[in-house]
């Protein structure tokens, strides 16, 4: 007897691959049987292309797996997520359901190959927020290929004895184990001031049976530039910032001894709307070590971060010192 298994998922039109699937790989089927103690089939290769062949009076336990790489947010967060955070450039303009998981009902039908429906089940999906072991935030210059390194911090369980299988919900991130305790990600930043948010998941095996770790990665893409300095000499750079509305702002430097603001930018000033505002910034270094400076422009009234820059400084000896 031949039967076809049909999965009717209303979200399938928003997905690159289905989230609810039938376990048909012999190796994975055998793994789940050993792990969960389900009834063992007469053979593990009886399902192909969602079609199963059975002998007369033969019965088999079908296993289904639901795995989603979409984010879950509450209803109150959905509007903010749709308008503020985009995980990558391709997400912009697409239906929010391509990246946000919502509750739904999935029907599974079992039909004879001739077309007659023999039975089925209805699966209700009620998503909830997954436990996050740790949040890692990075602040980098826009439009650059960068490498991020962070420790594998497990909060919910003891660290595994072997390196887990890594899966990223952001397809453009390339990740690998740097060593037994550190993970390395290669990724390209987007235009400022976009933010890339995704999860890096650690599984016990390639079939995603046990989730061992869940690390949230937040990559903030800032404007910035590289600047070559002569030791002890002042170099002035012009920071350009678009103005959205009239604001009363002030600029702050992460290292005022190296990056500081001449008048009138050393005190609060008005940011003009509808134009590109130019802010003069002085740089002077007495060290040959490379420096990373972050400059923030903050709205005095709302305390909102309006714009940020990351400046990489490289200092060489002045002609007088050489």
N, C-alpha and C positions, 0 to 999 in steps of 0.2 A: 504494500500500500504506500502511495506517495502523498505527502502533505506539504503544502506551502505555508510558511509563516509570514504574515503581513503585519508590519508595524506602521500604524497610522499616527504620526506625530505632527501636530499642527505647527510646530516650530521648525520642521525640517527645511522649509524654504528659506530660513534665515541662517542655516548652518552649513559649514563646509563639509562636515561629516556627521552622521547621526549620533545622538547621545545615548539612545537606548538601542542596544544590539543584542543579538542572541550569541551565546558562547558556542562557536563552531570549530575553533582551532583545537585539534586533538591535544596538543600540549597544554593549552590553557584549560580545557575541559578537565583534563586529568588533574591539574593543579587544584582546581576548585573542588573536585570530588575529594581529594586528599585533605584539603583544608577544612571544608565544611561538613564532610561526611554524608553528602548526598548519594542517592542510589546510583550505582555504577551502570552505565549502558553496556550492551553486548559488544559494542565497538565504538571507538571514539571518532571515527571518520564518516559517520552516517549523515552528517549535515553538510550540504554544499549549496551556496547561493540561496540560503533560507529555505531549502527544500530538504525534507527528511524522508527516508525510505524505511518502512517498518515491515516486518514479517507479520503474519496472522497472529493475533493475540499478544503481540509484543507491545510492551509499554516502556516509556522512557521519560525521565525527568528533564525538562528543558530548563536551561539556565539563561537568565537575561542579566545583562550588566548595564547600569546607567552610569555614565561618566561625562561630566560637563566641565569644560574649561572656561566657561563664562563666569563673570563676576555676579555676586548677589548683593543687591542693595535694597534697603527698605523703600517703601513707596514715597516717603518724605525725601529720600536722597536721590530719587531717579531724575528729577528735573535738574538738580545741581550736577549730577554726573553727566547728563546729556549735554549740558551747555558749558561746562568748565573743563572736565577732564577727558582727554582723548588718548587712548593707549597708543595709537599710531596714526600716521597721516591718512591711511586708507579708511579709518573709522569715521572720519568726518563726512557728514552728509548721509551716512547710512542709517538704517533703522536701528534704534537703540537696542532692539532685541537681538542683534547680531553679537552683542557683547554683554548684555544683562540677562541673567537667568530669572524667569518668572514662573509662578506655579501654572500647571496645566494638566490636562488629562490625555494620556496616550492609550490608544486601543490596540490590542494585539489579537489578530484573528488567525485561526488555523483552518485552512481550506483544503479540501481534496484537490488534487491536480485538475480534476474535471471542473472545479469551480464552486462546489457546494461547501458552504461554511459549516464546519463541524463543532466549533466552539471558540472561545476566546476569553480574554480577560481585559479589564480596564485598570490602568495604573495611574494613580493620582500623584503628581509630583509637587511636593511642598518644600521648596528650597529654604535653607537657613544659612546664616553666616558661618563659615568654617573658622575653626580656631587658628589664629596666627601665632606662630612661635616667636617671631621677631619681625620688626619693621626696620628696614635699612633705607636711609634717605641719602641721596647723593646730589650734589650741586655742581654742574659741569657747564662748560661753554657749549653754545649751540653749534649744530652741524659739524660734529667731530666724531671720528671713530675712536672710542675710548675703551679701556679695560677697567672693570670694577672688581675688587677683591673684598670678600667679607667672610667672617667665620660662620661655620654651620652650628648655630645655637639651637638646641632642642629644649623646649620647655615642658612638653607633655609626656616625655618618656626618656629613658636612658639612651644615649647615643648608640646607634647600631655598631656592631663589630666590623661590618663590611660597608663599603661605600654604597649608598643607595643610588637608584636610577633617578636622574634629574629630568624634570619636565617643566618647560616654561610655558606660561599662558600667552606670552608675547613671542610670536613666531620669528621675529627678526633678532632675537637674543640668542647668542651662541654661548653655551655654558659648559664647563668642565670642572672636574675636581683638580685643584692645584696640588693638594696633598690630602691627608686623611681628615683634616680639620678646616680646610679653607676651600672656598668655591670662587671660581673666576668667571666673569661674564664679559663677553665682547659685544658691544652695542654701539649704534650711532645715535647721537642726540638729534633732536628736532629743532625747528626754529623757536627762538625765544618768543613768548614766555611759556611754551607748552610744557606739559608734565607727562611723563611716561609712567604709568602705574601698572604693574603686573605681579603675578605670583610665581615663585619658583618652588616647585613641589618635589619632594623626595619620596620615592616609592621603594618598596622592598624588592620589586622585580619589574620586568618589562611589561607585565600584564596589569600593573597598577592595582595590585591586590590590597596592599596595606600602605596607607599614607603615613609616613614616618615624620615628615617635616613640612612645614608650610611657611615660607618666608615671603613677606610682602616687600617688593622693591619699588621705591619711588625715586624717579630720576627727574630732577628739575633742570630745565634747559634755560640757561641765562645767556644774555648777550655778553660779549667779552672780547678781549684781544690780547696779543702778546706784545710786550714792550721791552726793547733793549735800552738799558741805561748805562751811563758812564758813572762810575762810583763817585758819590759825593756831589754830583751835579743834579740840578733840578730839571726835570723834563715835564712839560705840560701836555696833557692829552685832553681831547674834547670828547666827552661822553654824550651821545645823542639819544634822546628819549622822546617817543611820541606822546603828545598830550591828549587825553580823552575828554576830560572836563577841567574846569578851573579848580586847582588844588593849591593848598598851602603846604609845602613839603620841606623836608630837610634830608640831607644826605649824610650817611654814616660810613666810615671806613673800618674794616676789620683790623687794620694796623695803621692808626693815625700817625705813627712815627715815620711811616714810609709813604703813605698815600693820604693827602690832606687837600682841603679845598680853599682856594683864595677867595677873597671878597668878590661878590656878595654871597657866594655859595657856602661860606663857612657858618652861615646862620639860616634860619628858615626863609624861604623865598616862594614866589608864586609861580606855579607851573601853568603855562599858557595852553589853552585847549586848541585842537585843530591844527597844530603845528609841531614841527620837530624842535624840541628844546635842547639847547647845547649847554652842558655843564662843564666848566673847566676844572681839571683835577691835576694837582701837582704830585709828582713822584720823585723821591730821592732815597737812594739806598747806600749804606756804607758797608754792605756785606756782599761777597761774591756768590753767596748761596742763592739759588733760584727761590723766588717767593710767589706765593699765591695770595692775592688780595681780593676780598669780596666787598663791593660797594653797594649799599642799599639806599634806595630813595623811598622815604616813608611819608605818608599823609599825616600831618600833625594832628588833624582833627579826628579822623576815623581810625588812626593807627594802622591803616592798611599799607601793606607792602606794595608800592606802585611799580617799581622796576628794580632790577638787580643786574650787576655786571660782575664777571669774574676776570681778573687781570693776572696774567702770568708774567712775572718780571724776571729778566735775566740781566745781571749786572757784570760789566767788565771793568778792569782798571782804567782809570782816566789816563790820558797821555802823560800827565805830570808824574803819575806813579810808575809808568812802564819804563 
